[in-house]
Amino acid sequence: MTNAPLPAGWTLPRIRDVSGDQEAVTLSAERVVRRVSHTGTHERLHPEIVLGFHSLCLVKPLHDDCWYMGSLNEDGSADCWTRYDDLHEALRGL
């Protein structure tokens, strides 16, 4: 775990309870994050908050209230493919 921020109103134990992953962690937002569409195009996301769940992650971009689910790559970057309107929904989608 890093000293990365948590979403407002959330604690790490609550994130772990809702997600069912007792090893969930906060990750540094200092990484390349791309949203990958079904057509193969990429859009760069600028993360504010990144939560890690083994090889998956949830990313909240700056200036966006949505959450994006994706995979963590070996180089530390993330490729996201699904968008959720709120964190609770995204955590349940893991």
N, C-alpha and C positions, 0 to 999 in steps of 0.2 A: 504494500500500500504506500502511496505517496501522500504528501500534504495537499493534494489536489482538492478543489472544492466539491462539496456535496450540493445537490439540488436544494433549493430553499424548502424548508419544512421537512426534510428527509434526514434520517440517520442511516449509518451503514447497517446496523442491525435490522432496521425496517426494510431496507432494500434487500437484504439477504432473506428476510422472511417472505416478502412478496414474490421474489424471484425463485425462491426455493434453492438458491445456490449459497451455501454457507461460506463459500470462499470468495464471494464477490468483493472487488476492490475498486477504489478510485484510482484513476490513471492520469498521468500528465496530459494536458491538452496540447502540449508541444509535439505535434505529430501531423503528418499528412493524412487527411481524411478525404476520401472520394465517395460520391454517391454514384453508383453504377446503375444505369437503366437497363431494361430488358433489351434495348437495341444496341447495347454495348458502349453507349456514350458515357463520358465521365464529367461530373461537376464537382469542383473543389468545394468542400465544406470547411468552415473555419470554426473549430470546436471551442466551446466554452467549458464544457464538462464532458468527461469520458469515464464511463464505468466499465470495468472488465469482468467477464464471466468466462474464465478459461480461454477458449479460442474465439469467443464472441464478445461484442461490445455494444454499448448503447452510447450514442453521441448526441449531445445537445449543442447545436451550433450557436454562435453569437447572433444576436438579433433575430432569433427564431424560437418559437415556443414548442416546436415539434422535437421529437426524438427519432433518431435513425439507428436501426439495428444493422450490424455488419460483422465482419470477421477481422480479427487482428492478424496482420501478416508478420512474418518473421523479422522483417526490417523495422517493425514498430508502427508502420502505417496501418490504415484501416480502410476497407472497402465496404460501403453500406449499400443495402439493397431494399430495405423496407422502412417506411415512415409511419410513425405513430403520433397521434394528437396529444397524448399525455404520457407521463412516466409510468404510472400504474399499469396502463394498457401495454406499454412496451415491456415492462418487467414480466407481465403475465404471458407475453408472446414469446419469451425465451424458451 
